Amino acid sequence: MMGHADPQRTLFYQLSLETFVPPEHPLRAIRPVIEDAAIRRACRDLYSPIGRPSIPPEQVFLALVGGYLLGITSERKLVMELQCNMALRWFVGLNLDQDAWDASTFSQNRRRRFDESGLLEQLFDDTIKRAMAAGLVSRHVSVDGTLVRANASFKSFVPIEVALDPAEYKRRLRAQDKAVEDGPPDAGNRPVDFRGEKRGNATHRSRTDLDCRFVSKGTSGTGAYPGYTVNAVMENRHRLLLGLGVEIFQSSTAEKAGCLTLLDRAKRRLRFTPTTLGADKGFFHEDFLEVLFARGIEPHIATEARGSAAAHARVRMRQRGRGYQLSQRCRKLIEELFGEAKDWHGLRRFRRRRLSRVRQETLLIGWVLNLKRLAKLLVPEAHPA
């Protein structure tokens, strides 16, 4: 028999938000890993002791983490999801009768508190220290770099002008814009003719993001595009990220220098020094290998025919060893982390601009990746009775 809808709506409900979250939902597994009290302690000095109560800082961070976990790359869309997504509302801690915040809440808190305080870096390190205390971090690491598109267009790149008045500079840019047929030029998307013009990092800069550069793998066959170099250090046992940094693109030099910076950071902030380091052929350079040997780190780096220095020979001698082969197998897993971050958590293209702000966004994505792995390793799985 065909059923009929009940037009009489229930007047009162007695429901818990937790009933809307399925047992297998990823937010349910990750929520116990995040400590609200630790976030409040880290944010204590960023708030005044008097005045109107603010939005709890742990809820702001939980909303950001939940948004990146669900692949929500827009803060306006995140607010809309907070209003209607019951699982996200439970994850953040908003009651059914509480309204979601305005989208400017995130941008204002970043600008006034979080960006300059190094709070995200501290939260990222606290997660690693927790994993180290649980014995989940090995002394064998892998390093690699990837290119991430910047939040800038090709049209934003203009020739570098030296000692030019800003008003005169803008006037010249407007004079170069060609009028669109049958109408005035579009002020928001100005027409630009690139034909016959050579553009490069030595002669052009982006007006939108001054720190981004034209990036390209060179031998991959893809064209250059505005972007940054993102480097990562991963421990090999559970694929936890020990460091994630952003550098201005400088060919392959940005990867090697960025990875050494991350190793220095791990030693300074985490008191962590690896015993072996796996990487691809792009790191098979004499200067990089000599730095690793000087630090007491065994370089398990993929070799190639070029290079006849003593450092190259020392790495080639390790090729048949079991440890070298295991490192070469594990170092490929860092590519999977990059792919996971790009496909699901917003690393395909940055949302923010300028190097310092892009680094904050990268730390947040790295924190999300580590929380996912920590949730799987620390929280016991529920088995049916």
C-alpha positions as CSV (number, residue, x, y, z in Angstrom):
1,M,0.0,0.0,0.0
2,M,1.3,3.5,-0.9
3,G,2.1,5.5,2.1
4,H,1.2,9.1,2.8
5,A,3.2,11.9,4.3
6,D,2.1,13.2,7.7
7,P,1.2,16.9,7.4
8,Q,1.2,17.3,11.2
9,R,4.8,18.3,12.2
10,T,6.2,17.4,15.6
11,L,6.3,20.5,17.8
12,F,9.1,19.4,20.2
13,Y,12.1,17.2,19.6
14,Q,14.5,15.5,22.1
15,L,17.5,14.7,20.0
16,S,21.2,14.6,20.4
17,L,23.6,15.8,17.7
18,E,25.6,12.6,18.1
19,T,22.7,10.6,16.7
20,F,23.2,12.2,13.3
21,V,26.9,11.1,13.1
22,P,27.3,7.5,11.8
23,P,29.8,5.3,13.6
24,E,32.0,5.0,10.6
25,H,32.1,8.7,9.9
26,P,35.7,10.0,9.6
27,L,35.0,13.0,11.9
28,R,34.0,10.7,14.7
29,A,37.4,8.9,14.6
30,I,39.4,12.2,14.5
31,R,37.5,14.1,17.2
32,P,39.0,12.3,20.2
33,V,42.5,13.0,18.9
34,I,42.1,16.8,19.1
35,E,42.5,18.2,22.6
36,D,40.4,21.3,23.3
37,A,42.3,22.1,26.5
38,A,45.6,22.2,24.6
39,I,44.2,24.6,22.0
40,R,42.8,26.9,24.8
41,R,46.2,26.9,26.6
42,A,48.0,27.8,23.4
43,C,45.5,30.7,22.7
44,R,45.4,32.1,26.2
45,D,47.8,34.9,25.6
46,L,46.1,36.0,22.4
47,Y,42.9,37.2,24.2
48,S,42.2,40.0,26.5
49,P,41.1,39.2,30.1
50,I,38.2,41.7,29.9
51,G,35.5,42.5,27.3
52,R,32.9,40.5,25.6
53,P,33.4,36.7,25.4
54,S,34.7,35.6,22.0
55,I,33.9,32.6,20.0
56,P,35.8,29.7,21.7
57,P,39.2,29.4,19.8
58,E,39.0,25.6,19.9
59,Q,35.7,25.8,17.9
60,V,37.3,28.0,15.3
61,F,40.2,25.5,14.8
62,L,37.8,22.6,14.8
63,A,35.8,24.2,12.1
64,L,38.9,24.8,10.0
65,V,40.1,21.2,10.5
66,G,36.6,19.9,9.7
67,G,36.5,22.0,6.6
68,Y,39.8,20.7,5.2
69,L,38.9,17.1,6.2
70,L,35.7,17.4,4.1
71,G,37.5,19.2,1.2
72,I,35.6,22.5,1.8
73,T,37.9,25.1,0.3
74,S,35.7,28.2,0.7
75,E,35.0,29.8,4.1
76,R,31.6,31.0,3.0
77,K,30.7,27.4,2.0
78,L,32.2,26.2,5.4
79,V,29.7,28.5,7.2
80,M,26.9,27.1,5.1
81,E,28.0,23.6,6.0
82,L,28.1,24.5,9.6
83,Q,24.5,25.6,9.4
84,C,23.1,22.4,7.8
85,N,25.7,19.6,8.2
86,M,24.9,17.9,11.5
87,A,28.1,15.9,11.6
88,L,30.3,19.0,11.2
89,R,28.2,20.8,13.8
90,W,28.7,18.0,16.2
91,F,32.5,18.0,15.4
92,V,32.8,21.7,16.1
93,G,30.5,21.6,19.2
94,L,27.7,23.9,18.1
95,N,24.3,23.1,19.5
96,L,21.1,22.9,17.4
97,D,19.9,26.2,18.6
98,Q,23.2,28.1,17.8
99,D,23.7,29.9,14.6
100,A,26.9,29.5,12.5
101,W,29.3,32.4,12.5
102,D,30.0,34.9,9.8
103,A,32.7,34.0,7.3
104,S,34.8,37.0,8.4
105,T,35.3,35.3,11.7
106,F,38.0,33.1,10.2
107,S,39.8,35.9,8.3
108,Q,39.7,38.3,11.2
109,N,41.1,35.7,13.7
110,R,43.9,34.8,11.3
111,R,44.8,38.4,10.7
112,R,44.6,39.6,14.3
113,R,45.8,36.5,16.2
114,F,46.8,33.3,14.5
115,D,49.2,34.3,11.7
116,E,51.7,36.2,13.7
117,S,51.6,34.0,16.8
118,G,53.0,30.8,15.3
119,L,50.0,29.0,16.8
120,L,49.5,26.5,13.9
121,E,53.2,25.6,14.0
122,Q,52.8,24.9,17.7
123,L,49.7,22.7,17.2
124,F,51.5,20.9,14.4
125,D,54.5,20.2,16.6
126,D,52.3,19.1,19.5
127,T,50.8,16.4,17.4
128,I,54.2,15.1,16.4
129,K,55.4,15.1,20.0
130,R,52.4,13.1,21.0
131,A,53.2,10.5,18.3
132,M,56.8,10.4,19.4
133,A,55.8,9.9,23.0
134,A,53.6,6.9,21.9
135,G,56.6,5.4,20.0
136,L,55.1,5.9,16.6
137,V,57.9,7.8,14.9
138,S,61.0,6.0,13.5
139,R,64.4,7.5,12.8
140,H,64.2,6.7,9.1
141,V,62.7,9.5,7.0
142,S,62.0,10.5,3.4
143,V,62.1,13.9,1.8
144,D,60.6,15.3,-1.3
145,G,59.1,18.4,-2.9
146,T,56.1,19.3,-5.0
147,L,54.8,22.3,-6.9
148,V,51.5,23.9,-5.8
149,R,49.7,26.5,-7.8
150,A,49.4,29.9,-6.3
151,N,46.3,32.0,-6.1
152,A,47.4,34.2,-9.0
153,S,46.7,34.3,-12.7
154,F,49.0,34.7,-15.7
155,K,47.5,38.1,-16.3
156,S,48.8,39.4,-13.0
157,F,52.4,39.1,-14.0
158,V,53.8,42.4,-15.2
159,P,57.3,43.6,-16.0
160,I,59.4,44.7,-13.1
161,E,59.7,48.4,-12.9
162,V,62.5,50.0,-10.8
163,A,62.2,53.5,-9.1
164,L,58.8,54.3,-10.6
165,D,56.1,56.3,-8.9
166,P,53.1,54.0,-8.1
167,A,50.6,56.4,-9.8
168,E,52.8,56.4,-12.9
169,Y,53.1,52.7,-12.7
170,K,49.4,52.2,-12.7
171,R,48.9,54.6,-15.5
172,R,51.3,52.7,-17.7
173,L,49.5,49.4,-16.9
174,R,46.2,50.9,-17.9
175,A,47.7,52.3,-21.1
176,Q,49.0,48.9,-22.0
177,D,45.5,47.3,-21.7
178,K,43.8,47.0,-25.1
179,A,40.2,48.0,-25.3
180,V,37.7,45.2,-25.9
181,E,35.8,45.4,-29.1
182,D,32.3,46.9,-28.9
183,G,32.8,48.1,-25.3
184,P,35.1,49.5,-22.6
185,P,37.8,47.3,-21.1
186,D,36.9,45.0,-18.2
187,A,38.4,46.5,-15.0
188,G,38.2,43.1,-13.2
189,N,39.6,40.9,-16.0
190,R,41.8,43.2,-18.1
191,P,42.6,42.1,-21.6
192,V,46.3,41.3,-22.1
193,D,48.1,40.3,-25.4
194,F,50.9,37.9,-24.6
195,R,52.1,37.3,-28.2
196,G,55.7,38.0,-28.8
197,E,56.4,38.7,-25.1
198,K,58.8,36.6,-23.1
199,R,58.0,36.4,-19.5
200,G,60.2,34.9,-16.8
201,N,61.0,35.1,-13.1
202,A,63.9,37.5,-13.7
203,T,61.8,40.1,-15.5
204,H,58.2,39.7,-14.3
205,R,56.3,39.7,-10.9
206,S,52.7,39.0,-10.0
207,R,50.7,42.0,-8.8
208,T,48.4,39.6,-6.9
209,D,51.0,37.6,-5.1
210,L,54.5,39.1,-5.1
211,D,56.2,35.9,-3.7
212,C,54.9,33.4,-6.3
213,R,57.0,32.6,-9.4
214,F,56.5,30.7,-12.6
215,V,57.1,27.1,-11.7
216,S,57.7,24.0,-13.9
217,K,59.2,20.6,-13.5
218,G,61.0,21.1,-16.8
219,T,61.2,17.5,-18.1
220,S,57.6,16.7,-17.3
221,G,56.2,18.3,-20.4
222,T,53.8,20.7,-18.5
223,G,54.0,24.4,-19.0
224,A,55.0,26.9,-16.4
225,Y,52.3,28.3,-14.1
226,P,52.3,30.6,-11.0
227,G,53.2,28.6,-7.9
228,Y,55.4,27.7,-4.9
229,T,57.6,24.8,-3.9
230,V,56.3,22.7,-1.0
231,N,58.8,20.4,0.8
232,A,58.0,17.7,3.3
233,V,59.9,15.3,5.7
234,M,58.0,12.1,6.4
235,E,59.0,9.3,8.8
236,N,58.8,5.9,7.1
237,R,57.0,3.8,9.7
238,H,53.5,5.4,9.8
239,R,53.9,8.2,7.2
240,L,53.7,11.0,9.7
241,L,54.8,14.4,8.5
242,L,57.7,15.7,10.6
243,G,57.8,19.0,8.7
244,L,56.1,20.8,5.9
245,G,57.5,24.0,4.4
246,V,57.0,26.4,1.5
247,E,59.8,28.0,-0.4
248,I,59.9,30.5,-3.3
249,F,60.6,28.5,-6.5
250,Q,64.3,28.4,-7.5
251,S,64.5,25.3,-9.7
252,S,65.6,22.2,-7.9
253,T,67.6,24.3,-5.4
254,A,64.4,25.2,-3.5
255,E,63.8,21.5,-2.8
256,K,67.3,20.7,-1.4
257,A,67.5,23.9,0.6
258,G,63.9,23.5,1.9
259,C,64.5,20.0,3.1
260,L,67.6,21.0,5.0
261,T,65.7,23.7,6.6
262,L,63.0,21.2,7.7
263,L,65.7,18.9,9.1
264,D,67.1,21.9,11.1
265,R,63.6,22.7,12.3
266,A,63.0,19.1,13.5
267,K,66.2,19.1,15.4
268,R,65.5,22.5,17.0
269,R,61.8,22.1,17.9
270,L,61.3,18.3,18.1
271,R,64.9,17.3,19.2
272,F,64.7,14.8,16.3
273,T,67.6,13.8,14.1
274,P,67.1,10.9,11.6
275,T,69.6,8.2,11.0
276,T,68.7,7.6,7.3
277,L,67.2,9.8,4.6
278,G,65.6,8.5,1.4
279,A,65.0,10.7,-1.6
280,D,64.7,10.6,-5.4
281,K,67.4,11.4,-8.0
282,G,66.8,15.1,-7.7
283,F,68.7,15.1,-4.4
284,F,71.8,13.2,-5.8
285,H,74.0,16.3,-5.6
286,E,77.5,16.5,-4.0
287,D,76.8,19.5,-1.8
288,F,73.6,18.0,-0.4
289,L,75.2,14.6,0.2
290,E,78.2,16.1,2.0
291,V,75.8,18.0,4.3
292,L,74.0,14.8,5.2
293,F,77.3,13.0,5.9
294,A,78.5,15.9,8.1
295,R,75.3,15.6,10.2
296,G,75.7,11.8,10.6
297,I,72.7,11.0,8.4
298,E,73.0,8.0,5.9
299,P,71.7,9.2,2.5
300,H,69.6,6.5,0.9
301,I,69.1,8.5,-2.3
302,A,68.4,7.2,-5.7
303,T,71.6,7.2,-7.8
304,E,72.2,8.0,-11.4
305,A,75.2,7.8,-13.8
306,R,76.4,11.4,-13.4
307,G,78.6,12.4,-10.5
308,S,82.1,11.1,-9.7
309,A,82.8,12.7,-6.4
310,A,83.6,10.8,-3.2
311,A,80.1,11.5,-1.8
312,H,78.5,10.0,-4.9
313,A,80.6,6.9,-4.6
314,R,79.7,6.5,-0.9
315,V,76.0,6.5,-1.8
316,R,76.4,4.0,-4.6
317,M,78.2,1.6,-2.2
318,R,74.9,1.4,-0.2
319,Q,72.7,0.4,-3.1
320,R,72.8,-3.3,-2.4
321,G,72.1,-3.0,1.3
322,R,68.7,-4.0,2.8
323,G,68.3,-0.7,4.5
324,Y,68.8,1.3,1.3
325,Q,66.3,-0.8,-0.6
326,L,63.7,-0.4,2.2
327,S,64.2,3.4,2.2
328,Q,63.8,3.6,-1.5
329,R,60.5,1.7,-1.2
330,C,59.2,3.9,1.6
331,R,60.3,7.2,0.0
332,K,57.7,6.7,-2.7
333,L,54.9,6.9,-0.1
334,I,55.5,10.6,0.4
335,E,54.1,11.1,-3.1
336,E,50.9,9.5,-1.9
337,L,50.7,12.1,0.9
338,F,51.1,14.9,-1.6
339,G,48.4,13.3,-3.8
340,E,46.1,12.9,-0.8
341,A,46.6,16.5,0.2
342,K,46.0,17.8,-3.3
343,D,42.9,15.6,-4.1
344,W,41.1,15.9,-0.8
345,H,42.4,18.7,1.4
346,G,43.0,21.7,-0.8
347,L,46.7,21.6,-1.6
348,R,46.1,21.6,-5.3
349,R,45.9,25.4,-5.3
350,F,46.5,27.7,-2.4
351,R,43.7,29.9,-1.2
352,R,45.9,32.5,0.5
353,R,48.6,34.8,-0.9
354,R,52.1,35.8,0.1
355,L,54.7,33.4,1.5
356,S,54.0,33.8,5.2
357,R,50.3,33.2,4.8
358,V,50.8,30.3,2.4
359,R,53.0,28.7,5.0
360,Q,50.2,28.9,7.5
361,E,47.8,27.2,5.1
362,T,50.3,24.5,4.5
363,L,50.8,23.8,8.2
364,L,47.1,23.5,8.6
365,I,46.9,20.9,5.8
366,G,49.8,19.0,7.3
367,W,48.2,19.0,10.7
368,V,45.0,17.5,9.1
369,L,47.1,14.7,7.5
370,N,48.8,13.9,10.8
371,L,45.5,13.9,12.7
372,K,44.1,11.3,10.3
373,R,47.0,9.0,10.8
374,L,47.1,9.6,14.6
375,A,43.4,8.8,14.8
376,K,44.0,5.4,13.1
377,L,46.9,4.6,15.3
378,L,45.8,5.7,18.7
379,V,42.0,5.2,18.7
380,P,41.1,1.5,18.9
381,E,38.7,0.3,16.2
382,A,35.2,-0.6,17.4
383,H,34.5,-4.3,16.8
384,P,30.9,-5.6,16.6
385,A,29.8,-7.7,19.5
